Amino acid sequence: MACYKFYEVDLDKEEVVESTIKDSELPVNSFRDQIIKIGSNYYFIVMNGIAPMGCHYNFNRLHSGTKAWECLPSVPDDPFTYFDDIECSSPVKEFLLFHFYGMLYLRMRLEDGKVYILTYDTNQPLVDWTMIEGDNDFTRSFCVTVAAQPLFLPPAVRIPDFFCPDKYLALSCIRIGGEYVIYAFLVDRSGVFIFQRLENCFDKLPSYFIHEKAPDLVDFDGKGTIGVLLHGFIKVKENPALCVLVLQVAKRVVDNPTQILGRSESSPTQCKFLDSKVLAMNMYSMKGIEIWCPVFVFPNSQCHQENAQEDPELI
């Protein structure tokens, strides 16, 4: 089920409140729709199941300053009809949205394993989407090998590298073996060149908190402070809640610098290049708020350096 309303996390007041964002013209479902934060603004692709919704305003930008919507060129709901020189071989299984160097990538994977990339230039907001068949060199670099298995790590947040402004530090949260894990990687204009699994990110989640949706990652300050938003419930589904973990990452000296001198042609190198820790964990009541409503954390909020108490009654 979808909703027209939006809510904000106020980290200063430690509460979730109804937003002053103007209601959307379309129902938005945060479990399904493609949402990405670029700078302080959010970009939305409203989905109808696995494909973009078939309407002329399925792609919107939300300005954090005015909290007003702007319609952008629509994403083709049936790209294989829109781009008639490319044929579809099987049903679409997955859409993934991410952004680097001014370009939005919508990676579409079919059930037969074929991949197509829709691209949109954010520096030319009135220009339509384009599509190519197969990963290009840049998007292919996000497919890494872990335990002899290929994984595509969709970058959920990206911030400028601490020492080189033309590089980015990015984080991805994916489900592996029944649990969610966070990976970090360094990216330049050629793609990913090193990556690392961040350990112990979810170790302090209270046992009474049950989360079913994949966590959302939000860049708080562009300096390595990341919010991990988990939508879930306190013990039973009658008590919806939002848990916000405040994660701090810092670049460290690589143990073996020769690990990153050369770029592997087959897959990026896995090595430890970041230190990370959970600074805070806060619980927010979602009573009276539909669990599928989009929830935002806007910039300039202060992060509290204290943990939520192990008390289900705090909600």
C-alpha positions as CSV (number, residue, x, y, z in Angstrom):
1,M,0.0,0.0,0.0
2,A,1.2,3.5,-0.7
3,C,0.8,7.0,0.8
4,Y,0.8,10.6,-0.2
5,K,2.3,11.9,3.0
6,F,5.9,12.3,4.2
7,Y,7.6,12.4,7.5
8,E,10.9,13.8,8.8
9,V,13.2,12.6,11.5
10,D,14.1,15.5,13.8
11,L,17.3,14.3,15.4
12,D,17.4,17.4,17.7
13,K,13.9,16.7,19.1
14,E,14.3,12.9,18.7
15,E,10.9,12.4,17.1
16,V,9.3,11.6,13.7
17,V,7.0,14.4,12.7
18,E,4.7,15.0,9.7
19,S,6.7,16.9,7.1
20,T,6.0,20.3,5.6
21,I,6.8,18.7,2.2
22,K,3.9,19.3,-0.2
23,D,2.0,16.0,-0.7
24,S,3.0,14.1,-3.8
25,E,0.7,14.0,-6.8
26,L,1.3,10.2,-6.9
27,P,1.2,7.7,-4.0
28,V,4.7,6.9,-2.9
29,N,5.7,3.5,-1.5
30,S,9.0,3.6,0.3
31,F,9.3,-0.2,0.2
32,R,9.3,-0.3,-3.6
33,D,10.1,3.1,-5.1
34,Q,13.6,4.1,-6.2
35,I,14.8,7.0,-4.0
36,I,18.2,8.6,-4.0
37,K,19.8,11.6,-2.2
38,I,22.1,13.8,-4.3
39,G,23.6,16.7,-2.3
40,S,20.7,17.9,-0.1
41,N,18.0,16.9,-2.6
42,Y,16.1,13.7,-3.2
43,Y,15.3,12.1,-6.5
44,F,12.3,9.8,-6.9
45,I,11.3,7.2,-9.4
46,V,7.7,6.1,-8.7
47,M,7.5,2.4,-9.4
48,N,4.5,0.2,-10.4
49,G,5.7,-3.2,-9.2
50,I,9.1,-3.9,-10.8
51,A,8.8,-1.2,-13.5
52,P,8.5,2.6,-13.4
53,M,4.9,3.8,-13.3
54,G,3.5,4.5,-16.7
55,C,2.8,8.3,-16.4
56,H,4.4,11.5,-17.5
57,Y,5.6,12.5,-14.0
58,N,7.1,9.3,-12.6
59,F,10.5,11.0,-12.0
60,N,10.6,13.9,-9.5
61,R,13.2,15.9,-7.5
62,L,12.5,17.1,-4.0
63,H,14.4,20.3,-3.0
64,S,15.4,20.2,0.7
65,G,15.4,24.0,0.9
66,T,11.9,24.7,-0.4
67,K,10.6,21.1,0.1
68,A,8.9,21.5,-3.2
69,W,8.6,19.0,-6.0
70,E,9.9,19.4,-9.5
71,C,8.9,17.1,-12.4
72,L,11.8,15.8,-14.5
73,P,11.8,13.8,-17.8
74,S,9.9,10.6,-17.1
75,V,11.6,7.2,-17.0
76,P,10.2,5.0,-19.8
77,D,7.9,2.5,-18.1
78,D,8.6,0.0,-21.0
79,P,12.2,0.9,-22.2
80,F,12.1,-1.8,-24.8
81,T,9.2,-0.1,-26.5
82,Y,10.6,3.4,-26.0
83,F,14.0,2.4,-27.3
84,D,12.8,0.3,-30.3
85,D,16.4,-0.7,-31.3
86,I,16.8,-2.9,-28.2
87,E,14.9,-6.1,-27.7
88,C,13.8,-7.6,-24.4
89,S,14.6,-11.3,-24.0
90,S,12.9,-12.0,-20.6
91,P,11.0,-10.2,-17.8
92,V,12.7,-7.6,-15.6
93,K,13.9,-8.8,-12.2
94,E,15.6,-5.8,-10.6
95,F,16.0,-2.1,-10.9
96,L,18.9,-0.3,-9.0
97,L,19.4,3.4,-8.9
98,F,22.7,5.2,-8.1
99,H,24.6,8.4,-9.0
100,F,28.2,9.3,-9.8
101,Y,30.0,12.2,-11.5
102,G,26.7,13.9,-12.5
103,M,25.2,10.8,-14.0
104,L,22.2,8.8,-12.7
105,Y,22.3,5.1,-13.5
106,L,19.2,2.9,-13.4
107,R,20.5,-0.6,-13.7
108,M,17.9,-3.1,-15.0
109,R,18.6,-6.8,-14.7
110,L,16.5,-9.3,-16.5
111,E,15.6,-12.8,-15.2
112,D,17.9,-14.4,-17.9
113,G,20.8,-12.4,-16.4
114,K,21.1,-9.7,-19.1
115,V,21.7,-6.2,-18.0
116,Y,20.6,-2.8,-19.4
117,I,21.6,0.6,-18.2
118,L,19.3,3.7,-18.3
119,T,21.2,6.9,-17.8
120,Y,20.2,10.5,-17.0
121,D,22.5,13.5,-16.9
122,T,21.7,15.6,-13.8
123,N,23.6,18.5,-15.3
124,Q,21.2,18.6,-18.2
125,P,17.8,18.2,-16.3
126,L,15.6,18.6,-19.4
127,V,17.4,15.9,-21.5
128,D,15.6,12.5,-21.7
129,W,17.0,9.2,-20.5
130,T,19.2,7.0,-22.7
131,M,19.8,3.3,-22.6
132,I,22.6,0.9,-23.5
133,E,22.7,-2.9,-23.4
134,G,25.1,-4.4,-20.9
135,D,27.2,-2.9,-18.1
136,N,29.7,-0.3,-19.2
137,D,33.2,-0.4,-17.6
138,F,32.1,1.9,-14.7
139,T,28.9,0.1,-13.6
140,R,30.6,-3.3,-14.1
141,S,33.2,-2.4,-11.4
142,F,30.4,-2.5,-8.8
143,C,30.2,-6.3,-9.3
144,V,32.7,-7.7,-6.8
145,T,33.7,-11.2,-5.8
146,V,33.1,-12.3,-2.2
147,A,33.7,-15.9,-1.1
148,A,34.0,-16.8,-4.8
149,Q,30.5,-15.4,-5.5
150,P,29.9,-12.3,-7.7
151,L,27.9,-9.6,-5.9
152,F,26.6,-6.3,-7.4
153,L,27.0,-3.6,-4.7
154,P,24.5,-0.8,-5.4
155,P,25.9,2.3,-3.8
156,A,23.3,3.8,-1.5
157,V,25.3,6.9,-0.4
158,R,28.5,8.5,-1.7
159,I,30.6,11.3,-0.2
160,P,33.8,13.0,-1.5
161,D,36.9,11.1,-0.5
162,F,38.6,12.6,2.6
163,F,41.9,13.3,0.7
164,C,41.1,13.4,-3.0
165,P,38.0,15.4,-4.0
166,D,37.8,13.6,-7.4
167,K,37.3,10.3,-5.7
168,Y,34.3,9.1,-3.7
169,L,33.7,6.9,-0.7
170,A,30.5,5.0,-1.1
171,L,28.5,2.6,1.0
172,S,26.1,-0.2,0.1
173,C,23.8,-2.3,2.2
174,I,22.8,-5.7,0.9
175,R,21.3,-8.9,2.2
176,I,23.7,-11.9,2.3
177,G,22.8,-15.2,3.9
178,G,19.7,-13.9,5.7
179,E,21.4,-10.8,7.2
180,Y,22.0,-7.3,6.1
181,V,25.7,-6.2,5.7
182,I,27.3,-2.9,4.8
183,Y,30.1,-2.6,2.3
184,A,32.3,0.4,1.7
185,F,34.3,1.1,-1.4
186,L,36.4,3.8,-3.1
187,V,35.4,5.0,-6.5
188,D,37.2,7.1,-9.1
189,R,36.1,7.9,-12.7
190,S,37.1,4.4,-13.8
191,G,34.9,2.8,-11.1
192,V,35.5,0.8,-7.9
193,F,39.1,-0.1,-7.1
194,I,39.0,-1.3,-3.4
195,F,36.2,-2.4,-1.1
196,Q,35.7,-3.6,2.4
197,R,32.9,-5.1,4.6
198,L,32.1,-3.0,7.7
199,E,31.9,-5.2,10.7
200,N,29.6,-5.0,13.8
201,C,27.2,-2.3,12.3
202,F,24.1,-4.1,13.6
203,D,25.4,-5.9,16.6
204,K,23.8,-3.5,19.2
205,L,20.3,-3.7,17.7
206,P,17.9,-4.6,20.6
207,S,16.4,-8.1,20.4
208,Y,12.9,-6.6,20.7
209,F,13.3,-4.6,17.5
210,I,12.2,-6.6,14.4
211,H,13.0,-5.0,11.0
212,E,11.8,-6.5,7.7
213,K,12.7,-3.8,5.1
214,A,16.2,-3.3,3.8
215,P,17.9,-0.5,5.8
216,D,18.1,2.9,4.1
217,L,21.5,4.7,4.2
218,V,21.6,8.6,4.4
219,D,24.5,10.9,4.3
220,F,24.3,13.3,7.3
221,D,27.1,15.7,6.7
222,G,29.3,14.7,3.7
223,K,32.2,14.0,6.1
224,G,31.7,10.4,7.0
225,T,28.7,10.5,9.3
226,I,26.0,8.1,7.9
227,G,22.5,7.4,9.1
228,V,21.2,3.9,8.9
229,L,17.4,3.9,8.9
230,L,15.7,0.7,9.8
231,H,11.9,0.5,9.6
232,G,10.4,-2.2,11.9
233,F,8.4,-3.0,14.9
234,I,8.7,-3.3,18.7
235,K,8.0,-7.0,19.4
236,V,4.6,-7.0,17.5
237,K,3.4,-5.3,14.4
238,E,1.0,-3.1,16.4
239,N,4.1,-1.0,17.5
240,P,5.8,0.3,14.3
241,A,9.1,2.1,15.0
242,L,12.1,3.6,13.2
243,C,15.6,2.8,14.5
244,V,18.4,5.2,13.4
245,L,22.0,4.1,13.8
246,V,24.6,6.9,13.5
247,L,27.6,5.4,11.8
248,Q,31.0,7.2,11.6
249,V,33.6,6.1,9.1
250,A,37.1,7.4,8.8
251,K,39.8,6.6,6.3
252,R,42.8,4.7,7.7
253,V,46.3,3.9,6.4
254,V,46.1,0.8,4.3
255,D,48.0,-2.1,5.9
256,N,49.6,-3.1,2.6
257,P,49.8,-0.2,0.2
258,T,50.7,-2.5,-2.7
259,Q,47.1,-3.8,-2.5
260,I,45.7,-0.7,-4.2
261,L,48.5,0.2,-6.6
262,G,47.1,-1.8,-9.4
263,R,43.5,-2.2,-10.5
264,S,42.3,-5.7,-11.1
265,E,40.8,-6.3,-14.5
266,S,38.4,-9.0,-13.2
267,S,37.3,-7.5,-9.9
268,P,38.2,-4.7,-7.4
269,T,40.5,-5.6,-4.5
270,Q,39.1,-6.3,-1.1
271,C,41.2,-4.7,1.7
272,K,40.7,-2.8,5.0
273,F,40.9,0.9,4.3
274,L,38.3,2.3,6.7
275,D,37.7,2.4,10.5
276,S,34.0,2.5,11.5
277,K,32.0,2.7,14.7
278,V,28.4,3.2,15.7
279,L,28.1,6.6,17.5
280,A,24.5,6.4,18.5
281,M,21.3,4.4,18.3
282,N,17.9,6.1,18.7
283,M,14.4,4.7,18.5
284,Y,11.5,6.8,17.2
285,S,7.8,5.9,17.6
286,M,5.9,5.4,14.4
287,K,2.5,5.0,16.1
288,G,-0.2,6.5,13.9
289,I,2.2,6.7,11.0
290,E,2.0,4.1,8.2
291,I,5.2,2.1,8.2
292,W,5.6,2.4,4.4
293,C,5.6,6.2,4.4
294,P,8.8,7.8,3.2
295,V,10.9,9.2,6.1
296,F,13.7,11.8,5.5
297,V,16.6,13.1,7.5
298,F,17.4,16.5,6.2
299,P,20.8,18.2,6.6
300,N,22.0,20.3,9.6
301,S,20.6,18.0,12.2
302,Q,22.8,17.2,15.2
303,C,23.7,13.6,15.9
304,H,23.4,12.5,19.5
305,Q,26.3,10.6,21.1
306,E,24.1,8.4,23.2
307,N,22.5,5.0,22.8
308,A,18.8,4.2,23.1
309,Q,18.0,2.4,26.4
310,E,17.1,-1.3,26.3
311,D,13.5,-0.5,27.1
312,P,10.6,-1.4,24.8
313,E,8.5,1.2,26.6
314,L,10.5,4.0,25.2
315,I,8.3,3.8,22.1
